[in-house]
Amino acid sequence: MGVMSRVLVNRFLMLLLLAGTGLGFSIAYANAPSIDVLTANALLPSEAPGLLAPIAESGRIGWACHPEKAAESRSASNADLPSATLPTTTQR
């Protein structure tokens, strides 16, 4: 059984790497038009969701959400915030 020289192995690996790179670029070049077709609509703006109305300065029109109504309050005492007491836990 003979021993392969390092120079021969290095040249073979470089040739293999070069062939693989060339194959990859040729596949990418061949698929470039299909990529353009796939990504043509990628940067178009989407529509607003149909369930939610736009938010105006006065809030959402037709939206009876309790947290949003509570946030309309001008003072914290009228904001209908939850109580600040912590729930009690039982210790064992």
ChimeraX attribute file (.defattr): number of C-alpha atoms within 10 A of each C-alpha:
attribute: neighborCount
match mode: 1-to-1
recipient: residues
	/A:1	3
	/A:2	4
	/A:3	5
	/A:4	8
	/A:5	8
	/A:6	9
	/A:7	9
	/A:8	10
	/A:9	11
	/A:10	11
	/A:11	11
	/A:12	12
	/A:13	12
	/A:14	12
	/A:15	12
	/A:16	12
	/A:17	12
	/A:18	12
	/A:19	12
	/A:20	12
	/A:21	12
	/A:22	12
	/A:23	12
	/A:24	12
	/A:25	12
	/A:26	12
	/A:27	11
	/A:28	12
	/A:29	10
	/A:30	11
	/A:31	11
	/A:32	12
	/A:33	10
	/A:34	10
	/A:35	11
	/A:36	11
	/A:37	10
	/A:38	10
	/A:39	10
	/A:40	10
	/A:41	9
	/A:42	10
	/A:43	7
	/A:44	8
	/A:45	7
	/A:46	7
	/A:47	6
	/A:48	9
	/A:49	8
	/A:50	7
	/A:51	6
	/A:52	11
	/A:53	13
	/A:54	12
	/A:55	10
	/A:56	8
	/A:57	6
	/A:58	7
	/A:59	14
	/A:60	14
	/A:61	11
	/A:62	8
	/A:63	12
	/A:64	9
	/A:65	9
	/A:66	9
	/A:67	11
	/A:68	12
	/A:69	13
	/A:70	14
	/A:71	15
	/A:72	12
	/A:73	12
	/A:74	9
	/A:75	9
	/A:76	10
	/A:77	8
	/A:78	11
	/A:79	14
	/A:80	14
	/A:81	11
	/A:82	6
	/A:83	6
	/A:84	6
	/A:85	6
	/A:86	6
	/A:87	6
	/A:88	6
	/A:89	6
	/A:90	5
	/A:91	4
	/A:92	3
